[in-house]
Amino acid sequence: MKLLIPTDSIEFSQQAYDFLSKQILQICTQLYFVHVVPNANDLESIYPNVKEKLLGQGEILIEQSMQLFQETGVFIEGKVVMGKPSIEIVNIANEEDVDVIVIGNRSHTAEGEYTFGSVSYGVVHLSTQPVLVIK
């Protein structure tokens, strides 16, 4: 089984590890981590080198996320891309022919109720693969 794990924080990667290590890693053969940096072209005039900084931070995050899973014996790969997160996540899932996308959800309403965030919502609706949303 191939899993794609989009991540935007090491905390989510840890949550994914905690959940997957108990449930799914026994049958998993490949993990693909992806971090999507939203297009920052408009910010370049205000913040020089912002794209390079964001891509560099993404590389560090992917490396940290991959390290969490290193001792599982599962093939692990990671990449950082730039674009619209939900679209890029689905594109990579299709390119890598993954079986399941495992994505976090951290949006919530003012009342404290959890709802789908815009990225997880977009992935759920755009993906042809099953999507597992972890809260």
C-alpha positions, -999 to +999 in steps of 0.1 A: +000+000+000+013+035-009+004+064+012+008+102+005+011+124+036+009+161+029+022+180+058+026+216+069+039+210+104+060+185+123+032+182+148+009+168+121+036+144+110+039+132+146+001+127+148+002+108+115+030+086+128+011+079+160-020+069+142-004+050+113+021+031+134-008+015+153-031+010+124-016+009+089+022+008+087+021-030+090+006-032+054+023-001+040+051-004+015+057+032+005+052+067+021+054+099+001+056+131+021+048+164+003+048+200+015+032+226-008+043+262-006+016+285-018+027+306-048+045+336-033+051+357-065+031+386-052+052+387-020+086+389-038+085+426-042+079+431-005+099+402+009+130+395-012+139+358-015+106+348+002+102+318-022+136+304-014+130+308+023+096+291+022+110+263+000+140+259+024+116+257+054+096+231+035+127+210+029+135+210+066+099+200+074+100+171+049+133+159+063+120+160+099+088+142+089+107+115+070+130+109+100+099+101+122+092+071+099+128+060+092+128+030+114+096+015+100+114-002+071+090+014+047+103+031+015+101+069+022+103+098-002+095+135+001+092+166-020+085+202-017+065+219-045+050+253-051+014+259-061-022+256-048-020+230-021-051+209-027-044+207-065-007+199-060-015+172-034-040+155-057-016+158-087+012+141-068-011+114-055-020+107-091+016+108-103+028+085-076-003+062-080-009+062-042-036+042-026-046+066+002-040+102+010-036+108+047-042+145+055-046+166+086-074+189+095-069+218+118-096+242+110-123+250+135-151+274+141-153+301+167-175+277+187-147+252+189-164+227+165-141+211+139-148+216+102-128+207+071-100+232+064-098+245+028-069+222+018-084+190+033-118+200+018-103+205-016-083+173-015-114+153-004-134+167-033-107+166-060-091+132-053-101+100-069-081+081-042-095+075-008-086+103+017-081+097+054-085+129+074-068+130+108-080+155+134 
